[in-house]
Amino acid sequence: MDDLAGFLRTRRSRVDPAAVGIPADSRRRVEGLRREEVAHLSGVSVDYYVRLEQGRATQPSEQVLDALARVLGLDETERGHLHRLARQRRRSAKSPGGRVRPELLRVLGLVTGAPALIMDHRLDALAGNRLAGLLFGRPMPGLNIARHIFLEEAEDGLYADWEQCTLDVVGHLRLAAGKHPEDPRLASLIGELAMGSERFRRLWARADVRARTHGLKAYRHPLIGPLQLHQENFALPDESGMELLVLSAPPGSPAEDGLRLLAGLGADRGDGSYPPADARLRK
């Protein structure tokens, strides 16, 4: 799904030669740095670096990887991704799986004033509270955020900042592919998205990686209208690859009023259409 050679090529093409002390050359034909320039700046032989980009060199040392990360200007997330890609042939990470623990489902049920859900590294929603179901307009088990954004939602749909959301999703899936290169379900999802979305194909080719942490998320709910919520991602400390995601609104804000109205609309409908947090989950 992802490989060290391809990642190095995409990162090399984005480095401004002037930023690393290489004078501008009007005859320059390549975008970014040349292979020999990366090799020289990293302190490795040109032949060895060429073999890295061709996938013929295995097990580069930590020192070489650190030097490449420095020359290519990688941030912390990209640096970690580079090291994981280099270790893939030595140790393939076991793909996490299984069910959500009952204790976590109880915690999820305690979140009543904000949409909250538990997601895995594939962006599958494994469980959600009532407000999450009302926000997305569907049951949580069975929802995949990446599929929802790229294959089900239009640019004028639920996600007000659709283009930014697509960048975040692809960056997350790239990161997940580096951590779990032998996960067949993740590979199948990526293939499905590539077949069904031209934008996904273009973004995937860029090889960007992004870690999901926190930030503002803007939605356009068909019944409530605009909702600007703050997203917090809490990685669960059990190596399951799962995260608790909570979408909250500041006290007294229009978004808080919107969530209260959304909850009220659901109550008025008396809908049992969205399963409670302790619904049974698929594996």
Salt bridges, closest charged atoms under 4 A:
ASP2 OD2 - HIS81 NE2 3.02
ASP2 OD1 - ARG174 NH1 2.54
ASP25 OD1 - ARG27 NE 3.53
GLU37 OE1 - ARG28 NH2 2.41
GLU37 OE2 - ARG34 NH1 3.13
ASP47 OD2 - ARG51 NE 3.12
GLU53 OE2 - ARG12 NE 2.66
GLU53 OE1 - ARG35 NE 2.99
GLU62 OE1 - HIS83 ND1 3.02
ASP66 OD1 - ARG79 NH1 3.78
ASP66 OD1 - HIS83 NE2 3.06
GLU78 OE2 - ARG11 NH1 3.09
GLU103 OE1 - ARG101 NH1 3.71
ASP120 OD2 - ARG122 NH1 3.17
ASP124 OD2 - ARG185 NH2 3.20
ASP124 OD1 - ARG282 NH2 3.65
GLU152 OE1 - ARG138 NH1 2.83
GLU153 OE2 - HIS148 NE2 3.60
ASP168 OD1 - ARG210 NH1 2.97
ASP168 OD2 - LYS217 NZ 3.20
ASP183 OD2 - HIS121 NE2 2.70
ASP183 OD2 - ARG122 NE 2.96
GLU192 OE2 - ARG147 NE 2.97
GLU198 OE2 - ARG202 NE 2.89
ASP208 OD1 - ARG11 NH2 3.22
ASP208 OD1 - ARG14 NH1 2.49
ASP208 OD2 - ARG206 NH2 3.10
GLU232 OE2 - HIS230 NE2 2.92
ASP238 OD2 - ARG101 NE 3.78
GLU243 OE1 - ARG212 NH2 2.52
GLU256 OE1 - ARG260 NH2 3.69
ASP257 OD1 - ARG260 NH1 3.04
ASP271 OD2 - ARG269 NH2 3.81
